[in-house]
Amino acid sequence: MSVDHAAMTGSEGEREAVTTAAATALRYYAVAPGVRLNVRSGPGTGYPIVRVLPVGAKVPIFCQTPGTSVTGPYGTTNIWDNIDDGEYVSDSYIQTGSDGYIRPRCA
């Protein structure tokens, strides 16, 4: 977490760190209703399945990257969402409210 600036508050000059946390707060996105979603080790259907998300799951998206094109409940896309270290799901199954990238590209 980076600190943008520190402000003096309180009667004894306590320092309060003001961060960019509000701007970069982790948000969770719903998996399409009724779907048990395969989580893969890379951004494509050719990568091994590492686990399966249960119906009703919500996931964080840390970054996004192009990969295999997949058709799902939210359209056809080649965007893959990184939901954990070495774990990817097709964005076509995640309700992000966008047809494009909503997070930074994965490095």
Secondary structure, DSSP 8 states (H G I E B T S, - for coil): --EEEEEEETTTTEEEEEESTTTT---EEEB-TT--EEEESSSSTTS-EEEEE-TT-EEE--EEEEEEEEEETTEEEEEEEEEETTEEEEGGGB--S-SS--S-B--
